[in-house]
Amino acid sequence: MLTEGTELVGEFAGSGYRNPPHLVHRFDGQVINLPALLYETAKSVGRHQDSAAESGSAAHLLARVAQELTRTTGREFTAEHVAYVLDNKLAPLGITTRSDGTVADFAKAAHPFLGLRYRAAVVSEGATWVIAGMFAWLFQPFLVLMAVSTFLAMEIWLFSTANTGLAMTRVMADPGGILTMLGLTLASAAFHEVGHAAACRYGKVRPGAMGCGVYLVWPAFYTDVTSSYRLDRVGRLRTDLGGVYFNSLFVLGMITLYLYSPSPVLLAAILLVNLEMFQQLLPTLRFDGYYIVSDLVGIPDLFKYIGPILRRTVLRRPPEERLAALKRWPQVVVTVWVLVVLPVLALQLGVILFHLPQMATTAWTTATTLVTRAGEGDAPVLGTVAAYVQILFLLLPLLGILLILWQLGSLVVRVLRKRFGRNVNRPQGHRHRWHGTLSLLLWGLIATAVVAVAYLLWNLARPTTGLSTDRWIGSARVERSSGPTTVGHGHVFLRNPGSATADADADADTDADTDAAPERALLTD
């Protein structure tokens, strides 16, 4: 029988696979992709489970399902075949019970690569539904056209007539202006998430909870829009773009205020929101732009194709089964995405590592100066708060870099262990020696990193002479001007915060393979 609360959704619309998968919404909110035969089996079980419950005979249910599968597929099925599919394919995924009626243990999908791991719901699913309903009407096509046209015209006028650089300089010299600018930017980020939820409701599917978390190291808002997988390609793209669309509405509101009161704070906040929108449209990390590419080609998780594409294009190996399952044009798009995004990410990481010592020195010097001067001025309390907010934005990137390096190091070690642990022909003692060697290497790298960080901190703590702190303050202000931004589908466009989409890429006579899809938690840093 189907597990209580599990829903059979249907075929994945706009799929980039040669054989489109079918979606199942499990009782815990996770969406699972099933091949046609497994989906037909689950569908038949759901259709006949009521009559089987009345008769109290599990054998009767298996026989009825076998007869229906034989008729619909043209292949011969027996009750034993159905029992095998339930026990070994569907029950381990949590979709059905075992053939004897017991519930199998199942594991939730692992966190997707570069997904939002640390999060907490703040607005419940019911409250999100109400809030989304207040703004869903803004997605009427005529209103969208008018709003976007007005936004573009006002943006061209504003940035061609106003001096945003001067406005930012004035705001960064005023503690109250800094806090007001950051407050407006955070409000825009929260409104971004409302846009994702409203787009989801406009498509007549129910958005999940909204909340906050930490993406890499930056604070982020998210909206659970996993249910958008029920929509067609146009509906999913509307959900992806809903956050940026609401950012543009927020900017229009600030431009209207600026017309009545030309404040540099408003101008600086408009600049930051524009930077946030640009960041969201980047298709690198799990920003809105990534989900736009994913929904255009109809492939839930692009990152899991990095390995197969590199082995095919770089190592010239035959295409793997996972890659061959894609249609031709999605293969081309994903290949271009991998070959462009990977070098860009590698280049960014290299530049960051090259400038890391200078960034650490600058952050330390600027933070020291800000603490020293925090109480100066006419408003010492406000100045102190603004100084510590600036210090937070200075230190977060450094903490994020260290966290990313740690995760990359852990990933390399896991890959090496997996690689050398596969060779079952080697003696057991030989494998243990390899694992012991890898462990020693890992602890050696950790010890070296600890010594290096301690040496760096010792150098930074040493008194310096002849250093102009004013120059560093100016540099820090430029870095902090980026402010908070949205991450991922406004998302954390969680297509699903805690439950990602899983794939069961197998037929009834093969082992089901579950993979975490890109979390559709539309984020906003």
C-alpha positions in Angstrom: 0.0 0.0 0.0 1.1 3.6 -0.5 2.5 5.2 2.6 0.0 7.6 4.2 0.3 11.1 2.8 2.2 10.1 -0.3 0.8 11.6 -3.5 1.4 10.5 -7.1 1.9 13.8 -9.0 2.4 12.6 -12.6 4.9 13.1 -15.4 7.6 15.8 -15.0 6.5 18.5 -17.5 9.2 20.0 -19.7 11.6 17.2 -18.9 15.1 17.2 -20.5 15.2 13.4 -20.4 14.5 11.1 -23.3 12.1 9.1 -21.1 10.4 11.7 -18.8 10.3 10.7 -15.2 7.2 10.7 -13.1 7.0 12.6 -9.8 5.9 11.3 -6.4 5.4 13.7 -3.5 6.3 11.7 -0.4 4.6 12.3 3.0 7.6 14.1 4.4 7.6 16.7 1.5 10.4 15.1 -0.6 9.8 14.8 -4.3 11.0 11.6 -6.0 11.5 10.9 -9.7 10.4 7.4 -10.8 10.8 5.7 -14.1 7.6 4.7 -15.9 7.3 1.1 -14.7 7.9 1.9 -11.0 5.4 4.7 -11.2 2.8 2.5 -12.9 3.3 0.0 -10.1 2.8 2.6 -7.4 -0.2 3.9 -9.3 -1.8 0.5 -9.5 -1.2 -0.2 -5.8 -2.9 3.1 -4.9 -5.9 2.2 -7.1 -6.4 -1.2 -5.6 -5.4 -0.8 -2.0 -8.9 0.1 -0.8 -10.4 -3.1 -2.1 -7.4 -5.1 -0.7 -8.0 -3.4 2.7 -11.6 -4.6 2.7 -10.7 -8.1 1.9 -7.7 -8.1 4.3 -5.6 -10.1 1.8 -2.2 -8.8 0.7 -2.0 -11.6 -1.9 -5.2 -10.3 -3.5 -3.6 -6.9 -3.9 -0.5 -8.3 -5.4 -2.5 -10.4 -7.9 -4.7 -7.4 -9.0 -1.6 -5.2 -9.5 0.1 -7.9 -11.5 -2.9 -8.3 -13.8 -3.1 -4.6 -14.4 0.6 -4.2 -15.1 0.4 -7.1 -17.6 -2.4 -5.4 -19.4 -1.0 -1.9 -19.5 2.7 -2.8 -20.2 2.3 -5.8 -22.4 4.8 -7.7 -20.2 4.0 -10.7 -18.1 3.9 -10.0 -14.4 3.1 -12.2 -11.5 2.4 -11.5 -7.9 6.0 -12.5 -7.0 7.3 -9.9 -9.5 5.1 -7.2 -7.8 6.3 -8.3 -4.4 9.9 -7.9 -5.5 9.2 -4.4 -6.9 7.5 -3.3 -3.6 10.2 -4.8 -1.3 13.3 -3.8 -3.2 12.3 -0.6 -5.2 9.4 1.3 -3.8 9.4 0.5 -0.1 13.1 1.5 0.4 12.1 4.9 -1.1 9.3 5.3 1.4 6.6 5.3 -1.3 4.9 2.1 -0.4 4.9 -0.5 2.4 6.5 -3.9 1.8 4.5 -6.7 0.3 3.7 -7.9 3.8 2.3 -4.5 4.9 5.3 -3.4 7.1 7.0 -0.1 6.6 10.6 -0.1 5.5 13.3 2.1 6.8 14.4 4.7 4.3 17.1 7.4 4.2 16.4 10.9 3.2 18.3 12.3 0.3 21.7 13.8 1.1 22.2 17.5 1.1 22.9 18.6 -2.5 26.3 20.0 -3.4 26.5 23.8 -2.5 22.9 23.6 -1.2 21.4 25.4 1.9 22.2 23.2 4.8 21.7 25.3 7.9 18.2 26.8 8.0 15.2 27.3 10.2 11.6 28.0 9.3 10.3 31.4 10.5 6.9 31.7 8.7 4.7 28.6 8.6 3.3 27.1 5.5 -0.1 28.4 6.3 1.1 31.9 6.9 3.1 31.8 3.7 0.0 30.8 1.8 -1.8 33.8 3.1 1.0 36.2 2.4 1.5 34.8 -1.1 -2.2 35.3 -1.8 -1.9 39.0 -1.0 0.6 39.5 -3.9 -0.2 36.7 -6.4 -2.3 39.2 -8.5 0.9 41.0 -9.4 1.8 38.2 -11.8 -1.0 39.1 -14.2 0.8 39.4 -17.6 -0.3 42.9 -18.3 0.9 44.1 -14.9 4.2 42.3 -15.3 4.8 44.0 -18.6 3.9 47.4 -17.3 6.0 47.0 -14.1 9.1 45.7 -15.9 8.9 48.4 -18.6 8.6 51.2 -15.9 11.4 49.7 -13.9 13.8 49.6 -16.9 12.9 53.2 -17.9 13.4 54.5 -14.3 16.6 52.7 -13.9 18.1 54.2 -17.1 17.0 57.6 -15.9 18.3 57.3 -12.4 21.8 55.9 -13.1 22.3 58.4 -16.0 21.5 61.4 -13.8 22.5 60.5 -10.2 26.0 60.0 -8.8 25.7 56.7 -6.9 29.3 56.7 -6.0 29.1 60.0 -4.2 25.9 58.8 -2.5 27.5 55.6 -1.3 30.5 57.6 0.1 28.2 59.9 2.1 26.2 57.0 3.5 29.3 55.1 4.6 30.4 58.2 6.6 27.1 58.3 8.5 26.4 55.4 11.0 22.7 56.0 10.8 22.8 56.0 7.0 24.7 52.7 7.1 22.1 51.0 9.2 19.2 52.4 7.2 20.7 51.3 3.9 21.3 47.8 5.3 17.7 47.7 6.7 16.3 48.6 3.3 18.4 46.0 1.6 17.3 43.3 4.0 13.7 44.3 3.5 14.2 43.9 -0.3 15.7 40.5 0.3 12.7 39.4 2.4 10.3 40.8 -0.3 12.3 38.8 -2.8 11.2 35.6 -1.0 7.6 36.7 -1.0 7.9 37.0 -4.8 8.8 33.3 -5.1 5.9 32.3 -2.8 3.4 34.5 -4.7 4.5 33.1 -8.1 4.1 29.6 -6.7 0.5 30.4 -5.6 -0.3 32.1 -8.9 0.5 28.8 -10.5 -2.1 27.2 -8.2 0.5 25.1 -6.2 1.1 25.5 -2.5 4.4 27.1 -1.3 6.1 25.8 1.8 7.5 27.7 4.8 9.7 30.7 4.6 12.7 31.1 6.9 16.3 32.1 7.3 19.6 30.2 7.4 23.3 30.4 6.4 24.4 29.8 2.8 28.1 29.1 2.8 28.7 31.8 5.4 26.3 34.6 4.5 22.9 34.9 6.3 20.1 34.1 3.8 16.3 34.0 3.6 14.6 31.1 1.8 11.3 30.0 0.6 10.3 26.3 0.1 8.9 26.1 -3.4 9.4 22.4 -3.9 5.8 22.1 -5.1 6.7 24.2 -8.2 8.0 20.8 -9.7 4.3 20.2 -10.3 4.2 23.2 -12.7 5.1 23.2 -16.4 8.3 24.8 -17.6 6.7 28.3 -17.9 5.3 28.0 -14.3 8.7 27.0 -12.9 10.4 29.8 -14.7 7.8 32.3 -13.3 8.6 31.0 -9.8 12.4 31.3 -10.5 12.0 34.9 -11.7 9.4 35.9 -9.1 12.0 37.0 -6.6 13.9 39.3 -8.9 10.6 40.7 -10.2 9.6 41.6 -6.6 13.0 43.2 -6.2 12.3 45.4 -9.2 8.9 46.4 -7.6 10.8 47.3 -4.4 13.2 49.4 -6.3 10.3 51.2 -8.0 9.0 52.1 -4.6 12.4 53.5 -3.5 12.7 55.5 -6.7 9.3 57.0 -6.1 10.4 58.1 -2.6 13.7 59.4 -4.1 11.7 61.6 -6.4 10.0 63.2 -3.5 13.0 63.2 -1.2 16.4 62.8 -3.0 18.2 61.1 -0.1 21.7 59.5 -0.7 20.5 56.6 1.6 17.8 55.7 -0.9 20.2 56.0 -3.8 22.8 53.7 -2.1 20.1 51.2 -1.2 18.9 51.1 -4.8 22.4 50.4 -5.9 22.7 47.5 -3.4 19.4 46.0 -4.5 20.5 46.1 -8.1 23.7 44.3 -7.2 21.6 41.7 -5.4 19.5 41.2 -8.5 22.6 40.8 -10.6 24.0 38.3 -8.2 20.7 36.3 -8.2 20.9 35.9 -12.0 24.4 34.4 -12.0 24.1 30.7 -13.0 27.1 29.6 -10.9 26.2 28.7 -7.3 22.6 27.9 -6.4 21.3 31.4 -7.2 18.1 32.1 -9.2 20.1 32.0 -12.4 21.1 28.5 -11.8 17.5 27.4 -11.3 16.5 29.3 -14.5 19.0 27.2 -16.5 17.9 24.1 -14.7 14.3 24.6 -15.5 15.0 25.7 -19.1 16.6 22.4 -19.9 14.3 20.4 -17.6 17.0 18.8 -15.4 16.6 19.1 -11.6 20.3 19.0 -10.6 23.0 20.2 -12.9 25.9 19.6 -10.5 25.6 15.8 -10.6 26.4 15.9 -14.4 29.8 17.6 -13.8 31.6 14.2 -13.5 30.0 12.5 -16.5 30.6 15.5 -18.7 34.2 16.0 -17.8 34.9 12.3 -18.3 33.3 12.5 -21.7 34.8 15.8 -23.0 38.1 15.8 -21.2 39.0 12.1 -20.9 37.2 11.2 -24.2 35.3 8.3 -22.6 32.0 7.0 -24.0 29.0 8.8 -22.5 27.7 7.3 -19.3 24.2 6.1 -18.9 23.2 9.1 -16.9 24.4 11.4 -19.6 22.9 9.4 -22.4 19.5 9.6 -20.8 19.3 13.3 -21.6 17.9 14.7 -24.8 20.3 16.2 -27.3 19.8 19.9 -26.6 19.8 19.6 -22.8 23.1 17.7 -23.2 24.6 20.6 -25.1 23.3 23.2 -22.7 24.5 21.3 -19.6 27.9 20.7 -21.2 28.4 24.4 -22.0 27.3 25.2 -18.4 29.9 22.8 -16.9 32.7 24.0 -19.2 32.0 27.6 -18.4 31.1 27.5 -14.7 33.9 25.2 -13.5 36.7 27.4 -14.9 35.0 30.5 -13.5 34.7 29.0 -10.1 38.3 27.8 -10.2 39.5 31.2 -11.3 37.5 32.9 -8.5 38.9 30.5 -5.9 42.4 31.1 -7.2 42.1 34.9 -7.0 40.6 34.6 -3.5 43.5 32.4 -2.3 46.1 34.7 -3.9 44.6 37.8 -2.2 43.8 36.0 1.1 46.8 37.3 3.1 46.0 40.9 1.9 42.3 40.5 2.7 43.1 39.2 6.2 45.5 42.1 6.9 43.1 44.7 5.6 40.2 43.2 7.6 42.3 43.1 10.8 43.6 46.7 10.4 40.2 48.1 9.5 38.4 46.3 12.3 40.9 47.6 14.8 40.4 51.1 13.5 36.7 50.9 13.6 36.7 49.6 17.2 39.0 52.5 18.2 36.8 55.1 16.6 33.4 53.5 17.3 32.5 55.9 20.2 33.6 59.1 18.4 31.1 61.5 16.9 27.8 63.0 18.0 26.0 59.6 18.3 28.4 57.2 20.0 25.8 54.4 20.5 24.8 54.5 16.9 28.4 54.8 15.8 29.3 51.7 17.8 26.5 49.6 16.3 27.4 50.7 12.8 31.1 49.9 13.4 30.3 46.4 14.6 27.9 45.7 11.7 30.7 46.8 9.3 33.2 44.5 11.1 30.7 41.6 10.8 30.6 42.1 7.0 34.4 42.3 6.9 34.9 39.0 8.8 32.2 36.9 7.2 33.9 36.5 3.8 37.1 35.3 5.5 35.2 32.8 7.6 33.4 31.7 4.4 36.7 31.2 2.6 38.0 29.0 5.4 34.8 27.0 5.5 34.9 26.4 1.7 38.5 25.3 1.9 37.7 22.9 4.7 34.8 21.4 2.6 36.9 21.1 -0.5 39.6 19.3 1.5 37.1 16.9 3.0 35.7 16.2 -0.4 39.1 15.4 -1.8 39.8 13.0 1.1 36.4 11.3 0.6 37.0 10.9 -3.1 40.5 9.4 -2.5 39.1 7.0 0.1 36.3 6.0 -2.2 38.7 5.5 -5.1 41.2 3.3 -3.2 38.5 1.5 -1.2 36.9 0.1 -4.4 39.7 -2.3 -5.3 38.4 -5.4 -3.7 41.2 -7.6 -5.2 43.8 -6.0 -2.9 44.5 -7.7 0.4 42.6 -6.3 3.4 45.7 -5.2 5.1 46.8 -3.3 2.0 43.5 -1.3 2.0 43.9 -0.6 5.7 47.4 0.7 5.1 46.0 3.0 2.4 43.3 4.3 4.7 45.8 4.8 7.4 48.0 6.7 5.1 45.2 9.0 3.9 44.2 9.6 7.6 47.8 10.6 8.4 47.8 12.9 5.3 44.5 14.5 6.4 45.7 15.1 9.9 49.0 16.4 8.6 47.2 18.9 6.4 45.0 20.0 9.4 48.0 20.5 11.6 49.8 22.5 8.9 46.7 24.7 8.4 46.4 25.3 12.2 50.1 26.3 12.4 49.7 28.6 9.3 46.6 30.3 10.8 48.3 30.7 14.2 51.4 32.2 12.5 49.1 34.6 10.5 47.2 35.7 13.5 50.5 36.3 15.4 51.8 38.4 12.6 48.5 40.4 12.4 48.6 41.0 16.2 52.1 42.5 16.0 52.1 46.3 16.3 52.7 48.0 12.9 54.2 51.4 12.2 53.8 53.8 9.4 50.5 52.4 8.3 47.8 54.8 7.2 44.5 53.5 8.6 42.5 56.0 6.5 43.5 54.1 3.4 42.3 50.8 4.8 39.0 52.4 6.0 38.3 53.5 2.5 39.0 50.1 1.1 36.8 48.4 3.6 33.9 50.6 2.9 34.0 49.7 -0.8 33.9 46.0 0.1 31.0 46.4 2.5 28.9 48.2 0.0 27.9 44.8 -1.5 25.6 44.2 1.4 23.3 41.3 1.9 21.9 39.6 -1.2 19.6 36.8 -2.2 21.0 33.3 -2.7 19.6 30.5 -4.7 16.1 30.7 -6.0 15.4 33.8 -4.0 15.4 31.1 -3.4 16.6 29.3 -1.1 14.1 28.5 -3.4 14.1 25.4 -1.6 12.6 23.0 -4.0 12.8 21.8 -0.8 14.6 23.2 2.2 15.0 19.9 4.0 13.8 17.6 1.3 15.4 17.6 -2.1 14.2 15.8 -5.2 15.4 12.3 -5.6 15.7 10.3 -8.8 15.0 6.6 -9.0 16.7 5.9 -12.3 16.0 2.3 -12.6 13.5 -0.2 -14.0 11.8 -2.8 -11.9 14.5 -5.3 -12.6 17.4 -3.0 -11.6 18.4 -1.3 -8.4 16.8 2.1 -7.9 19.3 5.0 -7.6 18.3 8.0 -5.6 20.0 11.4 -6.1 19.3 14.6 -4.3 18.1 17.2 -6.8 19.0 20.9 -6.5 17.2 22.1 -3.4 14.5 24.5 -4.4 14.9 26.7 -1.5 14.9 30.1 -3.0 17.5 32.1 -1.0 18.2 35.6 -0.2 21.4 36.5 1.6 
